Amino acid sequence: MRWQGQTLNDVDADALPGLENRSGIVRSVTTPKFAGMTFHEVLAKSALNAVPGASRMPFSWTINPYRGCSHACLYCFARGTHEYLALDGGADFDSQIVVKTNVVEVLERELRRGSWKHEPVALGTNTDPYQRAEGRYRLMPGIIRALADSGTPMSILTKGTLIRRDLPLLTAAAQQVSIDVQMSIAMYDDELQKSVEPGTPSTQARLDTVRALTDAGFRVGVFLMPVLPHLTDSIDAIDVALQRIRDSGADHVVYGALHLRAGVKPWFLQWLEAYRPDLVSSYRALYPGAASEAPQGYRQWLAKRMRPMIRMYGLEAQRSREAPASRRLTGAARSTSAPAAPAPAPMLF
């Protein structure tokens, strides 16, 4: 492990936020309840991560209580970040989970600073805050309470049905601050979903969670992304997806084509070679060399197909448009009891 053997005061400027000082490692944990997974418990130096101004995101701050993600989505843009820890972006990303065990304590301290301006904070912009590890560590309730009690609006993007555990807390917190909730649901074919995102709850379980959130008073947005060329971009596939999303009570849909960064592409293409070898050459043509975005022609074609269907199902966001790969944004999904705050940029799992 990259952090092993470091001196007490050694600081790594290239490390992920909160892991710069290797003296912060507490212990590494395995447990039969999470077979095949290792939790690396660390003491974070900071909880609030400033978003670079050049990113053009609609929020200035994020919180990431975990690094790595047991959802194991093969297209997750964050896979490459595990390489900073001398771990690979494949199986290690899925099973070696960094847990910031003191994140709530650190966050409360940061929120008490006189310089804090109560700007919106986004959760779920890197890896999912409601992944399986959250069932063990229960960091989100403390984070939600700390933000709400400080008067800080928040947004949550997740694939995790575990958010239902915190529905009473979220409903109460929405009386204090604006809370936006988005659910990421990209696959509506059960076989494909289990293959490409094997650690996620089922599509139906996530749609049921959208319904539960809606019934609790939240206007929930669904991130129908990534759209996979030749796999989920047919009219029939889109129609099934939008009908099921509408029936779940979702407020709006945001979509985007598959984005393959350098740290993700090899793992995705390896999966594609096994699952649909007939499509490998097409994908290499769409994403040649270091290209991470689908070509403009494909994205324009997808827009002409998606937008009329989204309108037909009444699932337009306030500013409905395809989210650019560089900054996939959406209009806010509002709580009925509080004004809106900007929604998070998706994880692009």
VOGU-3710 file (C-alpha; in Angstrom, 3 decimals, decimal comma):
1> mrwqgqtlnd> 0,000/0,000/0,000  1,338/3,413/-0,918  0,833/4,833/2,569  2,774/2,087/4,353  6,245/2,897/5,642  5,751/6,639/5,625  7,283/8,847/8,322  4,997/10,498/10,846  5,105/13,963/9,310  5,413/12,942/5,676
11> vdadalpgle> 2,943/14,819/3,481  2,021/13,758/-0,039  0,802/16,742/-2,054  -0,592/14,439/-4,752  -2,735/12,363/-2,393  -6,507/12,408/-2,381  -8,062/14,991/-0,042  -7,781/13,841/3,538  -5,026/11,310/2,861  -2,050/13,616/2,473
21> nrsgivrsvt> -0,606/12,687/5,854  -0,061/8,939/6,116  -0,120/9,111/9,898  -3,896/9,344/9,478  -4,256/5,609/8,829  -6,030/3,985/11,771  -6,520/0,374/10,675  -7,568/-1,862/7,811  -10,638/-4,008/8,484  -12,146/-7,111/6,920
31> tpkfagmtfh> -15,397/-8,688/8,089  -17,465/-11,726/7,012  -20,487/-9,455/6,460  -18,551/-7,724/3,667  -16,745/-10,683/2,136  -13,976/-9,744/-0,286  -13,848/-6,134/0,868  -11,273/-4,274/2,953  -12,071/-1,020/4,727  -9,107/1,280/5,295
41> evlaksalna> -10,155/3,514/8,175  -8,420/6,886/8,082  -8,481/10,146/9,991  -9,255/12,925/7,540  -7,635/16,345/7,835  -10,557/17,998/6,062  -14,150/17,198/5,198  -15,099/20,050/2,872  -13,350/19,896/-0,504  -13,194/23,130/-2,505
51> vpgasrmpfs> -14,177/22,750/-6,157  -11,735/24,500/-8,525  -13,282/27,552/-10,096  -12,368/26,338/-13,570  -14,706/23,367/-13,195  -17,815/25,563/-13,696  -19,817/23,380/-11,340  -22,955/24,885/-9,759  -21,509/24,342/-6,298  -18,230/25,224/-4,647
61> wtinpyrgcs> -17,876/22,423/-2,104  -18,139/18,648/-1,912  -17,868/15,992/0,784  -16,632/12,490/0,025  -16,792/10,237/3,105  -15,523/7,249/1,087  -12,924/6,510/-1,612  -13,495/3,537/-3,835  -16,995/2,122/-4,317  -18,547/-1,305/-3,885
71> haclycfarg> -21,133/-0,535/-6,576  -18,393/-1,720/-8,959  -19,809/0,119/-11,989  -17,387/-0,589/-14,793  -17,816/2,863/-16,314  -17,246/4,847/-13,089  -15,171/7,946/-13,842  -13,580/7,865/-10,371  -11,722/4,587/-10,925  -8,544/6,394/-11,883
81> theylaldgg> -8,402/8,176/-8,525  -7,487/4,909/-6,790  -4,165/4,968/-8,600  -3,121/7,815/-6,287  -3,125/5,225/-3,503  -1,058/2,721/-5,493  -4,223/0,682/-6,013  -5,652/-0,243/-9,388  -8,862/1,102/-10,865  -10,335/-2,363/-11,307
91> adfdsqivvk> -10,925/-4,848/-8,512  -9,117/-2,644/-5,976  -11,507/0,240/-6,619  -14,441/-2,095/-5,998  -13,087/-3,742/-2,857  -10,473/-1,504/-1,164  -12,619/1,196/0,395  -11,125/4,181/2,210  -13,365/5,341/5,079  -12,930/8,771/6,665
101> tnvvevlere> -14,102/7,722/10,099  -13,839/11,196/11,660  -15,461/13,085/8,787  -18,429/14,256/10,865  -16,252/15,671/13,650  -14,020/17,451/11,138  -17,026/18,780/9,216  -18,641/20,207/12,340  -15,406/22,046/13,122  -15,130/23,439/9,592
111> lrrgswkhep> -18,758/24,594/9,567  -18,213/26,574/12,775  -15,537/28,742/11,187  -16,461/32,358/10,808  -15,276/32,259/7,212  -17,838/29,614/6,212  -20,368/31,185/3,811  -22,993/28,431/3,850  -22,572/27,684/0,169  -24,258/24,556/-1,234
121> valgtntdpy> -22,397/21,313/-0,592  -22,679/18,312/-2,929  -22,443/14,682/-1,855  -21,997/11,880/-4,357  -19,815/13,710/-6,855  -16,954/11,208/-6,645  -18,094/7,938/-5,104  -21,468/7,021/-3,645  -22,083/8,125/-0,039  -24,741/5,399/0,251
131> qraegryrlm> -22,629/2,491/-0,938  -22,511/-0,682/1,176  -19,859/0,687/3,542  -22,369/3,252/4,780  -24,399/0,418/6,294  -21,436/-0,300/8,573  -20,098/3,181/9,295  -23,266/5,342/9,271  -21,468/8,564/8,381  -24,280/10,197/6,410
141> pgiiralads> -26,667/10,917/9,315  -23,987/12,966/11,054  -23,091/14,766/7,830  -26,728/15,620/7,114  -27,304/16,887/10,649  -24,128/18,967/10,639  -24,991/20,648/7,343  -28,619/21,266/8,269  -27,832/22,598/11,748  -25,302/25,006/10,250
151> gtpmsiltkg> -27,781/26,292/7,657  -25,861/24,794/4,724  -27,904/23,573/1,717  -26,933/20,215/0,279  -27,479/17,920/-2,673  -27,188/14,131/-2,747  -26,636/11,920/-5,773  -26,771/8,181/-5,180  -27,459/4,728/-6,567  -27,914/3,421/-3,037
161> tlirrdlpll> -31,289/2,405/-1,659  -29,783/2,879/1,801  -30,845/6,515/1,567  -34,293/5,288/2,619  -32,866/4,658/6,097  -32,321/8,399/6,429  -35,685/9,556/5,058  -36,991/10,817/8,432  -33,749/12,704/8,987  -33,766/14,171/5,477
171> taaaqqvsid> -37,390/15,234/5,809  -36,644/17,008/9,073  -33,470/18,592/7,705  -35,413/19,912/4,695  -37,315/22,137/7,124  -33,999/23,903/7,818  -32,196/23,949/4,458  -32,697/23,105/0,810  -31,970/19,444/0,028  -31,799/18,139/-3,519
181> vqmsiamydd> -31,931/14,407/-4,149  -30,995/12,647/-7,375  -31,064/8,912/-8,091  -28,754/7,477/-10,743  -30,459/4,715/-12,760  -28,896/3,995/-16,123  -29,757/0,337/-16,865  -33,277/-1,060/-17,367  -32,277/-4,500/-18,613  -31,669/-6,739/-15,591
191> elqksvepgt> -28,984/-8,861/-17,244  -27,041/-5,823/-18,432  -27,406/-4,080/-15,068  -26,031/-7,070/-13,157  -23,118/-7,359/-15,583  -21,970/-3,753/-15,879  -22,774/-2,537/-12,339  -22,761/-5,746/-10,280  -22,609/-4,153/-6,836  -25,609/-1,846/-7,208
201> pstqarldtv> -29,147/-2,387/-5,982  -31,482/-3,571/-8,711  -33,102/-1,089/-11,049  -36,513/-1,757/-9,519  -35,179/-1,243/-5,991  -33,849/2,160/-7,025  -37,125/3,078/-8,723  -38,934/2,083/-5,524  -36,565/4,407/-3,679  -37,478/7,240/-6,029
211> raltdagfrv> -41,114/6,576/-5,135  -40,326/6,606/-1,408  -38,436/9,891/-1,711  -41,237/11,399/-3,791  -43,853/10,301/-1,278  -41,738/11,975/1,415  -42,062/15,295/-0,419  -38,892/15,499/-2,511  -38,852/16,282/-6,216  -36,406/13,632/-7,330
221> gvflmpvlph> -34,362/13,784/-10,499  -33,193/10,612/-12,228  -29,829/10,541/-13,947  -30,302/8,355/-17,013  -26,597/8,144/-17,622  -24,456/6,943/-19,017  -26,310/6,017/-22,170  -24,267/3,171/-23,663  -23,934/3,247/-27,472  -25,557/0,198/-29,112
231> ltdsidaidv> -26,633/-1,134/-25,713  -29,094/1,325/-24,164  -29,664/3,943/-26,860  -32,393/2,265/-28,934  -35,872/3,813/-29,048  -37,321/0,755/-27,320  -34,722/0,866/-24,521  -35,211/4,591/-23,952  -38,993/4,247/-24,015  -38,957/1,487/-21,388
241> alqrirdsga> -36,606/3,514/-19,198  -38,629/6,724/-19,361  -41,919/4,953/-18,752  -40,561/3,249/-15,631  -39,012/6,497/-14,407  -42,277/8,374/-14,886  -44,227/5,656/-13,086  -41,836/5,924/-10,130  -42,924/9,522/-9,571  -39,643/11,163/-10,592
251> dhvvygalhl> -39,760/14,863/-11,337  -37,319/14,982/-14,241  -34,614/13,132/-16,156  -31,113/14,168/-17,113  -29,172/12,056/-19,596  -25,677/11,878/-21,035  -23,619/9,612/-23,276  -20,930/7,321/-21,920  -17,735/9,093/-20,883  -14,546/6,994/-20,751
261> ragvkpwflq> -11,562/8,585/-19,047  -8,118/7,087/-19,375  -8,322/5,368/-15,978  -11,662/3,806/-16,871  -11,415/2,839/-20,530  -9,226/-0,291/-20,157  -11,536/-1,789/-17,528  -14,674/-1,012/-19,511  -13,285/-2,399/-22,758  -12,126/-5,520/-20,942
271> wleayrpdlv> -15,697/-6,087/-19,790  -17,083/-5,340/-23,250  -14,727/-7,886/-24,799  -16,298/-10,564/-22,615  -19,907/-9,357/-22,680  -20,319/-8,091/-26,255  -17,146/-8,711/-28,269  -19,017/-7,749/-31,432  -19,173/-4,150/-30,180  -15,515/-3,671/-29,290
281> ssyralypga> -14,495/-2,315/-32,686  -17,428/0,125/-32,675  -16,458/1,420/-29,236  -12,834/1,816/-30,241  -14,020/3,892/-33,193  -16,266/6,025/-30,973  -13,572/6,475/-28,294  -10,269/6,300/-30,179  -6,926/6,704/-28,457  -7,148/9,112/-25,550
291> aseapqgyrq> -10,646/10,356/-26,476  -12,998/10,237/-23,493  -16,149/11,787/-24,955  -18,420/10,246/-27,520  -18,046/12,192/-30,791  -20,189/15,250/-31,298  -22,120/13,568/-34,095  -23,232/10,767/-31,794  -24,196/13,186/-29,021  -26,257/15,259/-31,452
301> wlakrmrpmi> -27,945/12,108/-32,735  -28,703/11,048/-29,164  -30,143/14,473/-28,330  -32,558/14,316/-31,264  -33,735/10,949/-30,010  -33,855/11,651/-26,276  -35,277/15,137/-25,985  -38,651/14,543/-27,697  -39,162/11,376/-25,680  -38,323/13,123/-22,404
311> rmygleaqrs> -40,853/15,838/-23,286  -43,431/13,218/-24,212  -43,172/11,675/-20,755  -43,207/15,044/-18,989  -39,758/14,546/-17,507  -37,991/17,719/-18,627  -35,713/19,458/-16,175  -36,105/23,210/-15,775  -33,212/23,747/-18,147  -33,447/20,484/-20,055
321> reapasrrlt> -30,410/19,765/-22,146  -27,884/17,032/-22,545  -25,319/17,429/-19,802  -21,891/18,106/-21,337  -19,380/15,385/-20,524  -17,102/17,942/-18,878  -19,766/19,159/-16,441  -22,852/17,001/-16,356  -25,380/19,217/-14,584  -29,102/19,282/-13,991
331> gaarstsapa> -31,718/21,643/-12,699  -32,436/21,296/-9,001  -34,747/18,599/-7,670  -36,586/20,553/-5,010  -37,875/19,561/-1,647  -41,438/20,782/-1,261  -40,509/22,418/2,019  -37,465/24,463/1,035  -36,114/26,522/-1,854  -33,897/24,821/-4,385
341> apapapmlf> -30,137/24,537/-4,365  -27,945/23,456/-7,275  -27,868/19,732/-7,927  -24,649/17,730/-7,957  -22,647/16,760/-10,963  -23,135/13,027/-11,417  -20,504/10,466/-10,577  -20,653/9,044/-14,083  -20,266/5,692/-12,397
//
